[in-house]
Amino acid sequence: MRKWYIPLFLLLITAFIPWLKEVRRGNALDTAARIQMSPNYSMEKVRTEYVWVRDREEKWGKPEKVVLPNTPGSYWEYLNRKRMLEDALFRLVETDSDDFSAKEEMKSRLGSLTMGSPTSMVNFNFLQKFGNDVMIAARPENSYSEHRFDVSSIETDALKKFVLGYLWSVPVMFLVFVVRLMVRDLLVWPEIWRLLPASIFWPLGLAFYPGDIRRKEQLKSAIHFVAQLASIAMAFVGVGPLVPLVKAQPSKSGKSETKQNQRKGGSHTFGYGLEVYPQTSGIDAGLMVSPWYSHSHALPKGFTLSGFGFVEAGERKGQFFTNHSLNFAHAKSGGAMFTLESGGTIAGGSFIQVGPRVNLVKIPGFPHKTAKIVKSVVAGSLWRIRGPTHYREWYLSWVSREASLLGGWKLSSEGFMRFRPGPRAAAGEPQLILRHPRIPRTQFVSEFWMIGTQPTIRLGVQFVK
């Protein structure tokens, strides 16, 4: 990732090139104007005036034991001759000359006059002796110092171009901070609220951001924010009947399958939700957040197309998993369907699985008493046709009906099991779902994620629409 610093650094420089050009143009105008108004001294004149100015500064520029003349006008003579000498030296330095040693001498003299100059101390000593009113009254009219060239008289667009360059630099620095986060193996999306001010005030951001941020702390704040946002969004979307959602899951590293929204009404339905698990323990412990969606469409001649998809993100890269499934069925198929699954992980890459499944509850002759307990029991097999390993697995999922508890609470269960051939461990995820009719669009979930006999217990909340 660090290789991206090079083009981003070039983009940052490019953003300020118009400003740098304008500053250079303003400096050129300043130099030309100052040369035009500067006195034209000979080398002998420069050396004579330099000795005179330095002699006055040596006598009058000490903080104590200084002997000043009896006339306040001496200060203004000193100031005027010094300013003329400085400008004359500047003219000689900036004017082309073949005499290298002479030009170096002029640079040295000009530097000694402008750097560490005791002019302010001379002014202070004269004010202490004569007072401010007397000094102002003694100031000559139409002197060189009074009409000396003022840098502010040069008008440029340097400030405007700097602001435009800075605005262009903000998105560039946003990308720089994104690279910083990725190099440190931190998440980007939970940092948006800090990335924006860090990018806007990037001179400070370069020194302090991202600091000592840790991935676990990122997810804690992000999950809290997403949970609050989802709760607010559900309140504005409107009230819909809460129903259990079928959630099942595949492959070797995580989850898949479907959480079917059982809400009916019309030939097309769509549902979505968000799971948040802040409390976990076990072999795959860690904060987890998972947005998901489900849909169903009635097709011509009794066919139905339904599907489900989700993304899971956790503290570690290995916890990232996404899966999307499509089910194709017919009203007279007796619960049979054809399923296509596709998804992937960061470590294992993408995969595709296909195979038949059947909802046993819809098969004629299914025990009536059992149908009073469960809403659906889906069984079948899937063949992996794309991925790091091709194999066949047996699949079983269920969704129970709700049982009434004290206080109006409703308890149900759902989950899945995937049995893999050979040494591959079976995977399963039984869930217990608790809800109350007076708490709209919210369910409390206990999830038992199983890989073989190794469990991970997750306690969280689910927002449903």
Steps between C-alpha positions, in 0.01 A plus 500: 500500500787741566574523127185712470667776701708594195215591258303658785800715592529609135129588497547706817783697339292549183215652704729781620687564172269792395558663839877452478501652152300799622735550796794490262332753271431731798861474617620589152276808494620597846864465399453701180317783681759515778790511252328781310466725805831408670789753495787415269811497719851427389708247687696777673177674605362172640810439710501858633131492595536157656777622732291806596186292582685233696683769701167657609354163589804418709466829692119527527379137494616384842253430780708702753785752523402657173585859402239654265526830309309804627272524197214248432541551126819293510286187535303579183823568309633161613179318406479667158861428404471139620187434289669653194810287558291182532319566174822596322659173614188309387530662155865400469429141610207451262664670205703271276871541548808310394688603815422200723708618798332842499154344495586271789627804693169682440299194616704481820453873576125484427461199726679669788271805470172306495567207735539585867479871430503729813268754334219430747739556793618829347139610466428401861800696633399818311141471624625461856706820473275732297150355535252396236359846419841657445608211277189528283538876470860457386407255225590653159246520218545332162789291620609182323379276784154656485454432128695177492353220289230304685470125429123516558464721190558192282164338430496123438253210516729300727246470783220393265717240330622369836140448617413317176812287531416416859147398402643269233742356755219388734384198289865411435575496872181300560653225285832538684326434833313205348836351400628562853206311647537206261876476561426469873232235434222729625146528364413802286120525516476551879754785468300720260398738778866549591637475146308806379630752761848344482498552122368856523759597761766269360808697619391405853365162388843395371639544851220346705285266284436206524702493823451195720160390360438125526278279287295379798426855613397587144239226493363587842424857398380397153260237631355746748452757224344251255265370767380849583467591132303184423266561792429854379455384139251232602296762682464705181447213257173395659355212699489157344420162655799341670569146395776249561764496229656185366875530525729232375861489409756316281852442433809441701558842655170655573139541417262488210155402402177678556304698746165502321265781584169318548291812460247457219290733294541551127704319235826663607643539851822645632643499852821614662659514840811536707656267758737634765689271741697703757535206744675182383709216643660187358747409226368764256434771760494862395265785425280429198264706284299363206259688269276274286212504250240252367255507210233289327337538158201319349577409138256396225354148492542436873879540523664686787843659531624585850835588648706626787837669551715637781841631594673428830784710640690434819811609686726281288529463124426129539153587629397672178253291299234567237243271340209539258250230406220458243221241523290399199178308569149420369171508687434133410851374578403385849758716674788408267729776377829555320758714683802700382739641760796733443723675750851513635751587770822702496715195572315234299389705200163464325284189456184384318272215610192349334257226594143393576318553827150435626280649772380187679199680652350540150533132410163320504479274803727710724385438862234753593611518864855586395370778274352664808850532647707599197432736212756346269757221490723519192733214402717440196851480362732750332796446266783749502584569135740789553741570784825376651346153565213320325279282718142411581328588827166409657285782622226531765328816631192573708275781620277431800172660592493744790432390855327743740683590822411706805454872448405465134849393385532268200775238463593315181791307356661481159829387358682268265747214480745422219657153494821478293669182371829359624706687759318832447321608816125541496373856554184614670328798650201446730336822616256598771299813421314699763267786416215703644211641293539837669862534386454545125750374244745379767597145600748371757712216367711228661713333233703180537746488211643147475803372308509131580467489877666840555234759593490878487221666697376837381247724674359791306207682350336490160312783330245380245288661231 
